Amino acid sequence: MPEKNIIAVIPAYNVEDTVEKVVNNAQEAVSKVIVVNDGSKDNTLKVLKNMDVTIVNHSSNQGLGCALRHGFKAALKEYPDIVITLDSDGQHDAHDIKRLIGIFIKDKADAVIGSRLIDKSQWTNFPRHRLLGNILLTLLTNFSAGRKVSTDSQSGFRVISGQALKRFDLTTKKMAISSEIIYELARNKCKVSDVQIKATYDEEISNVRAINDISRILILLLKKRFTIKKRSPKISGDTPSHRYKSA
């Protein structure tokens, strides 16, 4: 068990083939794993019920934003020193989990972002439209944030201090949550370390979905950039369908 209270939050949707390995890898580095099953239609929930994890269960698919917000809300009830987020599709290298936590502690950072884009030699691993979309969204996100926070605003691999996370004002329900987290790190003047990670990709998202995601993210960033900032921190105003501890 780590000396610090480290909570992993893992959003999951139709990942019955990969989620067990992802959780097992995370458990080697953290104190507790919280998985948000976002209305999976396969056997993801069944797999999770046989594991030693805390499950936040959505009866229907609500989107990545809702999944992370509900996961963060559950994590903050544990008074964590550190919260990490991981994708559940197995794209992240298990060895990077302890490495990023170590960098977080060494740098005395408020957050570490696992970037897939620092090493340009890895750009060939990206589906082309995802690479271009990611670069564009990162430029827009950093511009809206008022500073260069990360080279990979859409990375799902993050290490965030519990103290920083509880100050976040997160509102979006969908994919824009990734840019919103970067924006909140800047708004709260957090010290952020950007670190190269390895990643693999099994499938591509459609061009139409990519364009829709970019549009939603741009609208969110414009709203956050030009609306009044003095709001109470809010991780989630919604209530997840179920929450329970697996045996």
DODREN-607613 format. One record per residue (C-alpha): residue number from 1; residue in one letter; x, y, z. Coordinates in nm, 2 decimals. Last residue first. Example, Ala and Ser with C-alpha at 12.3 -4.5 7.8 and 13.67 -1.06 7.14 Angstrom:
<pazas>
paza num->2 residuo->S px->1.37 py->-0.11 pz->0.71 .
paza num->1 residuo->A px->1.23 py->-0.45 pz->0.78 .
</pazas>
This chain:
<pazas>
paza num->247 residuo->A px->-1.64 py->-0.81 pz->-0.28 .
paza num->246 residuo->S px->-1.73 py->-0.51 pz->-0.49 .
paza num->245 residuo->K px->-1.81 py->-0.18 pz->-0.32 .
paza num->244 residuo->Y px->-2.12 py->0.00 pz->-0.42 .
paza num->243 residuo->R px->-2.25 py->0.31 pz->-0.60 .
paza num->242 residuo->H px->-2.56 py->0.32 pz->-0.81 .
paza num->241 residuo->S px->-2.74 py->0.56 pz->-1.05 .
paza num->240 residuo->P px->-2.49 py->0.85 pz->-1.01 .
paza num->239 residuo->T px->-2.62 py->1.17 pz->-0.87 .
paza num->238 residuo->D px->-2.58 py->1.50 pz->-1.06 .
paza num->237 residuo->G px->-2.44 py->1.83 pz->-0.95 .
paza num->236 residuo->S px->-2.08 py->1.72 pz->-1.00 .
paza num->235 residuo->I px->-1.73 py->1.85 pz->-0.93 .
paza num->234 residuo->K px->-1.83 py->2.19 pz->-0.83 .
paza num->233 residuo->P px->-1.61 py->2.47 pz->-0.70 .
paza num->232 residuo->S px->-1.82 py->2.78 pz->-0.62 .
paza num->231 residuo->R px->-1.82 py->3.04 pz->-0.89 .
paza num->230 residuo->K px->-1.61 py->3.35 pz->-0.93 .
paza num->229 residuo->K px->-1.50 py->3.30 pz->-1.29 .
paza num->228 residuo->I px->-1.76 py->3.51 pz->-1.47 .
paza num->227 residuo->T px->-1.81 py->3.40 pz->-1.83 .
paza num->226 residuo->F px->-1.58 py->3.47 pz->-2.12 .
paza num->225 residuo->R px->-1.32 py->3.19 pz->-2.10 .
paza num->224 residuo->K px->-1.54 py->2.93 pz->-1.96 .
paza num->223 residuo->K px->-1.80 py->2.98 pz->-2.23 .
paza num->222 residuo->L px->-1.54 py->3.00 pz->-2.50 .
paza num->221 residuo->L px->-1.38 py->2.68 pz->-2.38 .
paza num->220 residuo->L px->-1.72 py->2.49 pz->-2.37 .
paza num->219 residuo->I px->-1.81 py->2.60 pz->-2.72 .
paza num->218 residuo->L px->-1.47 py->2.49 pz->-2.85 .
paza num->217 residuo->I px->-1.50 py->2.15 pz->-2.68 .
paza num->216 residuo->R px->-1.85 py->2.09 pz->-2.83 .
paza num->215 residuo->S px->-1.72 py->2.18 pz->-3.18 .
paza num->214 residuo->I px->-1.41 py->1.96 pz->-3.15 .
paza num->213 residuo->D px->-1.62 py->1.67 pz->-3.03 .
paza num->212 residuo->N px->-1.86 py->1.71 pz->-3.32 .
paza num->211 residuo->I px->-1.57 py->1.72 pz->-3.57 .
paza num->210 residuo->A px->-1.42 py->1.40 pz->-3.42 .
paza num->209 residuo->R px->-1.77 py->1.23 pz->-3.42 .
paza num->208 residuo->V px->-1.80 py->1.31 pz->-3.79 .
paza num->207 residuo->N px->-1.45 py->1.19 pz->-3.87 .
paza num->206 residuo->S px->-1.52 py->0.86 pz->-3.70 .
paza num->205 residuo->I px->-1.33 py->0.73 pz->-3.41 .
paza num->204 residuo->E px->-1.04 py->0.50 pz->-3.48 .
paza num->203 residuo->E px->-0.96 py->0.16 pz->-3.33 .
paza num->202 residuo->D px->-0.69 py->-0.03 pz->-3.14 .
paza num->201 residuo->Y px->-0.46 py->0.26 pz->-3.04 .
paza num->200 residuo->T px->-0.15 py->0.22 pz->-2.83 .
paza num->199 residuo->A px->0.01 py->0.47 pz->-2.59 .
paza num->198 residuo->K px->0.35 py->0.55 pz->-2.45 .
paza num->197 residuo->I px->0.40 py->0.84 pz->-2.22 .
paza num->196 residuo->Q px->0.59 py->1.17 pz->-2.24 .
paza num->195 residuo->V px->0.56 py->1.40 pz->-1.93 .
paza num->194 residuo->D px->0.40 py->1.74 pz->-1.89 .
paza num->193 residuo->S px->0.45 py->1.87 pz->-1.53 .
paza num->192 residuo->V px->0.18 py->2.11 pz->-1.40 .
paza num->191 residuo->K px->0.20 py->2.37 pz->-1.12 .
paza num->190 residuo->C px->-0.15 py->2.48 pz->-1.06 .
paza num->189 residuo->K px->-0.26 py->2.84 pz->-1.11 .
paza num->188 residuo->N px->-0.63 py->2.75 pz->-1.03 .
paza num->187 residuo->R px->-0.74 py->2.88 pz->-1.36 .
paza num->186 residuo->A px->-0.46 py->2.69 pz->-1.53 .
paza num->185 residuo->L px->-0.55 py->2.36 pz->-1.38 .
paza num->184 residuo->E px->-0.92 py->2.43 pz->-1.45 .
paza num->183 residuo->Y px->-0.85 py->2.48 pz->-1.82 .
paza num->182 residuo->I px->-0.67 py->2.16 pz->-1.84 .
paza num->181 residuo->I px->-0.96 py->1.98 pz->-1.66 .
paza num->180 residuo->E px->-1.20 py->2.15 pz->-1.90 .
paza num->179 residuo->S px->-1.01 py->2.03 pz->-2.20 .
paza num->178 residuo->S px->-1.04 py->1.67 pz->-2.09 .
paza num->177 residuo->I px->-1.41 py->1.72 pz->-1.98 .
paza num->176 residuo->A px->-1.49 py->1.82 pz->-2.34 .
paza num->175 residuo->M px->-1.56 py->1.45 pz->-2.41 .
paza num->174 residuo->K px->-1.91 py->1.46 pz->-2.26 .
paza num->173 residuo->K px->-2.10 py->1.58 pz->-1.95 .
paza num->172 residuo->T px->-1.94 py->1.92 pz->-1.89 .
paza num->171 residuo->T px->-1.96 py->2.10 pz->-1.56 .
paza num->170 residuo->L px->-1.63 py->2.09 pz->-1.37 .
paza num->169 residuo->D px->-1.54 py->2.37 pz->-1.14 .
paza num->168 residuo->F px->-1.22 py->2.24 pz->-0.99 .
paza num->167 residuo->R px->-1.11 py->2.34 pz->-0.63 .
paza num->166 residuo->K px->-1.15 py->1.99 pz->-0.50 .
paza num->165 residuo->L px->-0.90 py->1.87 pz->-0.77 .
paza num->164 residuo->A px->-0.62 py->2.09 pz->-0.65 .
paza num->163 residuo->Q px->-0.62 py->1.96 pz->-0.29 .
paza num->162 residuo->G px->-0.66 py->1.60 pz->-0.41 .
paza num->161 residuo->S px->-0.34 py->1.64 pz->-0.62 .
paza num->160 residuo->I px->-0.38 py->1.54 pz->-0.98 .
paza num->159 residuo->V px->-0.21 py->1.26 pz->-1.18 .
paza num->158 residuo->R px->-0.34 py->1.23 pz->-1.54 .
paza num->157 residuo->F px->-0.37 py->0.98 pz->-1.82 .
paza num->156 residuo->G px->-0.68 py->1.05 pz->-2.02 .
paza num->155 residuo->S px->-0.48 py->1.27 pz->-2.26 .
paza num->154 residuo->Q px->-0.70 py->1.51 pz->-2.46 .
paza num->153 residuo->S px->-0.50 py->1.83 pz->-2.37 .
paza num->152 residuo->D px->-0.17 py->1.68 pz->-2.50 .
paza num->151 residuo->T px->0.11 py->1.93 pz->-2.51 .
paza num->150 residuo->S px->0.01 py->2.06 pz->-2.17 .
paza num->149 residuo->V px->-0.05 py->2.38 pz->-1.97 .
paza num->148 residuo->K px->0.07 py->2.64 pz->-2.22 .
paza num->147 residuo->R px->-0.09 py->2.95 pz->-2.08 .
paza num->146 residuo->G px->-0.41 py->3.16 pz->-2.10 .
paza num->145 residuo->A px->-0.64 py->2.87 pz->-2.05 .
paza num->144 residuo->S px->-0.83 py->2.96 pz->-2.37 .
paza num->143 residuo->F px->-0.50 py->2.95 pz->-2.57 .
paza num->142 residuo->N px->-0.40 py->2.62 pz->-2.40 .
paza num->141 residuo->T px->-0.73 py->2.46 pz->-2.49 .
paza num->140 residuo->L px->-0.73 py->2.59 pz->-2.85 .
paza num->139 residuo->L px->-0.38 py->2.47 pz->-2.91 .
paza num->138 residuo->T px->-0.45 py->2.13 pz->-2.75 .
paza num->137 residuo->L px->-0.77 py->2.10 pz->-2.95 .
paza num->136 residuo->L px->-0.59 py->2.16 pz->-3.28 .
paza num->135 residuo->I px->-0.31 py->1.91 pz->-3.19 .
paza num->134 residuo->N px->-0.57 py->1.65 pz->-3.08 .
paza num->133 residuo->G px->-0.78 py->1.70 pz->-3.40 .
paza num->132 residuo->L px->-0.47 py->1.66 pz->-3.62 .
paza num->131 residuo->L px->-0.36 py->1.35 pz->-3.44 .
paza num->130 residuo->R px->-0.71 py->1.20 pz->-3.43 .
paza num->129 residuo->H px->-0.75 py->1.26 pz->-3.80 .
paza num->128 residuo->R px->-0.42 py->1.08 pz->-3.87 .
paza num->127 residuo->P px->-0.47 py->0.77 pz->-3.66 .
paza num->126 residuo->F px->-0.19 py->0.81 pz->-3.40 .
paza num->125 residuo->N px->0.10 py->0.57 pz->-3.39 .
paza num->124 residuo->T px->0.29 py->0.78 pz->-3.65 .
paza num->123 residuo->W px->0.30 py->1.06 pz->-3.39 .
paza num->122 residuo->Q px->0.54 py->0.86 pz->-3.18 .
paza num->121 residuo->S px->0.85 py->1.01 pz->-3.34 .
paza num->120 residuo->K px->0.71 py->1.35 pz->-3.24 .
paza num->119 residuo->D px->0.80 py->1.27 pz->-2.87 .
paza num->118 residuo->I px->0.60 py->1.53 pz->-2.68 .
paza num->117 residuo->L px->0.27 py->1.41 pz->-2.83 .
paza num->116 residuo->R px->0.15 py->1.12 pz->-2.62 .
paza num->115 residuo->S px->0.14 py->1.34 pz->-2.30 .
paza num->114 residuo->G px->0.08 py->1.20 pz->-1.95 .
paza num->113 residuo->I px->-0.02 py->1.51 pz->-1.76 .
paza num->112 residuo->V px->0.12 py->1.56 pz->-1.41 .
paza num->111 residuo->A px->-0.06 py->1.77 pz->-1.16 .
paza num->110 residuo->D px->-0.02 py->1.99 pz->-0.85 .
paza num->109 residuo->A px->0.36 py->1.93 pz->-0.88 .
paza num->108 residuo->K px->0.61 py->1.88 pz->-0.61 .
paza num->107 residuo->D px->0.85 py->1.78 pz->-0.89 .
paza num->106 residuo->K px->0.96 py->1.46 pz->-0.72 .
paza num->105 residuo->I px->0.61 py->1.37 pz->-0.60 .
paza num->104 residuo->F px->0.45 py->1.42 pz->-0.94 .
paza num->103 residuo->I px->0.75 py->1.25 pz->-1.11 .
paza num->102 residuo->G px->0.70 py->0.95 pz->-0.89 .
paza num->101 residuo->I px->0.33 py->0.93 pz->-0.96 .
paza num->100 residuo->L px->0.41 py->0.95 pz->-1.33 .
paza num->99 residuo->R px->0.66 py->0.67 pz->-1.31 .
paza num->98 residuo->K px->0.43 py->0.45 pz->-1.09 .
paza num->97 residuo->I px->0.16 py->0.46 pz->-1.36 .
paza num->96 residuo->D px->0.40 py->0.46 pz->-1.66 .
paza num->95 residuo->H px->0.49 py->0.09 pz->-1.62 .
paza num->94 residuo->A px->0.13 py->0.00 pz->-1.70 .
paza num->93 residuo->D px->0.16 py->0.14 pz->-2.05 .
paza num->92 residuo->H px->-0.16 py->0.32 pz->-2.14 .
paza num->91 residuo->Q px->-0.39 py->0.21 pz->-2.43 .
paza num->90 residuo->G px->-0.56 py->-0.06 pz->-2.21 .
paza num->89 residuo->D px->-0.92 py->0.04 pz->-2.30 .
paza num->88 residuo->S px->-0.99 py->0.16 pz->-1.94 .
paza num->87 residuo->D px->-0.84 py->0.51 pz->-1.98 .
paza num->86 residuo->L px->-0.66 py->0.62 pz->-1.66 .
paza num->85 residuo->T px->-0.71 py->0.90 pz->-1.41 .
paza num->84 residuo->I px->-0.50 py->0.96 pz->-1.10 .
paza num->83 residuo->V px->-0.61 py->1.12 pz->-0.78 .
paza num->82 residuo->I px->-0.34 py->1.21 pz->-0.52 .
paza num->81 residuo->D px->-0.35 py->1.30 pz->-0.15 .
paza num->80 residuo->P px->-0.70 py->1.16 pz->-0.13 .
paza num->79 residuo->Y px->-0.96 py->1.26 pz->0.12 .
paza num->78 residuo->E px->-1.18 py->0.94 pz->0.06 .
paza num->77 residuo->K px->-1.49 py->1.15 pz->-0.02 .
paza num->76 residuo->L px->-1.28 py->1.32 pz->-0.29 .
paza num->75 residuo->A px->-1.27 py->0.99 pz->-0.48 .
paza num->74 residuo->A px->-1.65 py->0.95 pz->-0.50 .
paza num->73 residuo->K px->-1.68 py->1.30 pz->-0.64 .
paza num->72 residuo->F px->-1.39 py->1.24 pz->-0.88 .
paza num->71 residuo->G px->-1.56 py->0.93 pz->-1.01 .
paza num->70 residuo->H px->-1.89 py->1.11 pz->-1.05 .
paza num->69 residuo->R px->-1.71 py->1.39 pz->-1.24 .
paza num->68 residuo->L px->-1.51 py->1.14 pz->-1.45 .
paza num->67 residuo->A px->-1.82 py->0.95 pz->-1.56 .
paza num->66 residuo->C px->-2.03 py->1.26 pz->-1.62 .
paza num->65 residuo->G px->-1.76 py->1.40 pz->-1.84 .
paza num->64 residuo->L px->-1.70 py->1.07 pz->-2.03 .
paza num->63 residuo->G px->-2.06 py->1.04 pz->-2.13 .
paza num->62 residuo->Q px->-2.40 py->0.95 pz->-1.97 .
paza num->61 residuo->N px->-2.44 py->0.59 pz->-2.10 .
paza num->60 residuo->S px->-2.73 py->0.43 pz->-1.91 .
paza num->59 residuo->S px->-2.77 py->0.25 pz->-1.57 .
paza num->58 residuo->H px->-2.46 py->0.44 pz->-1.45 .
paza num->57 residuo->N px->-2.26 py->0.25 pz->-1.19 .
paza num->56 residuo->V px->-2.00 py->0.38 pz->-0.95 .
paza num->55 residuo->I px->-1.80 py->0.07 pz->-0.86 .
paza num->54 residuo->T px->-1.54 py->0.05 pz->-0.58 .
paza num->53 residuo->V px->-1.29 py->-0.22 pz->-0.67 .
paza num->52 residuo->D px->-1.18 py->-0.56 pz->-0.54 .
paza num->51 residuo->M px->-1.29 py->-0.75 pz->-0.85 .
paza num->50 residuo->N px->-1.57 py->-0.99 pz->-0.93 .
paza num->49 residuo->K px->-1.82 py->-0.71 pz->-0.96 .
paza num->48 residuo->L px->-1.60 py->-0.54 pz->-1.22 .
paza num->47 residuo->V px->-1.62 py->-0.83 pz->-1.46 .
paza num->46 residuo->K px->-2.00 py->-0.83 pz->-1.44 .
paza num->45 residuo->L px->-2.01 py->-0.45 pz->-1.50 .
paza num->44 residuo->T px->-1.80 py->-0.48 pz->-1.81 .
paza num->43 residuo->N px->-2.01 py->-0.77 pz->-1.95 .
paza num->42 residuo->D px->-2.13 py->-0.57 pz->-2.26 .
paza num->41 residuo->K px->-2.39 py->-0.29 pz->-2.27 .
paza num->40 residuo->S px->-2.18 py->-0.05 pz->-2.06 .
paza num->39 residuo->G px->-2.38 py->0.22 pz->-1.89 .
paza num->38 residuo->D px->-2.09 py->0.43 pz->-1.78 .
paza num->37 residuo->N px->-1.92 py->0.19 pz->-1.54 .
paza num->36 residuo->V px->-1.72 py->0.43 pz->-1.32 .
paza num->35 residuo->V px->-1.43 py->0.24 pz->-1.17 .
paza num->34 residuo->I px->-1.28 py->0.35 pz->-0.84 .
paza num->33 residuo->V px->-0.95 py->0.20 pz->-0.75 .
paza num->32 residuo->K px->-0.79 py->0.23 pz->-0.41 .
paza num->31 residuo->S px->-0.45 py->0.27 pz->-0.25 .
paza num->30 residuo->V px->-0.25 py->0.30 pz->-0.57 .
paza num->29 residuo->A px->0.05 py->0.16 pz->-0.75 .
paza num->28 residuo->E px->-0.01 py->-0.22 pz->-0.79 .
paza num->27 residuo->Q px->-0.38 py->-0.16 pz->-0.80 .
paza num->26 residuo->A px->-0.34 py->0.03 pz->-1.13 .
paza num->25 residuo->N px->-0.21 py->-0.27 pz->-1.31 .
paza num->24 residuo->N px->-0.49 py->-0.49 pz->-1.18 .
paza num->23 residuo->V px->-0.75 py->-0.23 pz->-1.28 .
paza num->22 residuo->V px->-0.61 py->-0.21 pz->-1.64 .
paza num->21 residuo->K px->-0.59 py->-0.59 pz->-1.67 .
paza num->20 residuo->E px->-0.95 py->-0.63 pz->-1.56 .
paza num->19 residuo->V px->-1.07 py->-0.34 pz->-1.78 .
paza num->18 residuo->T px->-0.94 py->-0.49 pz->-2.11 .
paza num->17 residuo->D px->-1.18 py->-0.74 pz->-2.25 .
paza num->16 residuo->E px->-1.50 py->-0.62 pz->-2.08 .
paza num->15 residuo->V px->-1.44 py->-0.27 pz->-2.21 .
paza num->14 residuo->N px->-1.79 py->-0.16 pz->-2.31 .
paza num->13 residuo->Y px->-1.77 py->0.18 pz->-2.13 .
paza num->12 residuo->A px->-1.53 py->0.24 pz->-1.84 .
paza num->11 residuo->P px->-1.41 py->0.55 pz->-1.66 .
paza num->10 residuo->I px->-1.12 py->0.48 pz->-1.43 .
paza num->9 residuo->V px->-1.05 py->0.69 pz->-1.12 .
paza num->8 residuo->A px->-0.74 py->0.58 pz->-0.93 .
paza num->7 residuo->I px->-0.70 py->0.69 pz->-0.57 .
paza num->6 residuo->I px->-0.37 py->0.75 pz->-0.40 .
paza num->5 residuo->N px->-0.36 py->0.80 pz->-0.02 .
paza num->4 residuo->K px->0.02 py->0.85 pz->0.03 .
paza num->3 residuo->E px->0.23 py->0.58 pz->0.19 .
paza num->2 residuo->P px->0.14 py->0.34 pz->-0.09 .
paza num->1 residuo->M px->0.00 py->0.00 pz->0.00 .
</pazas>
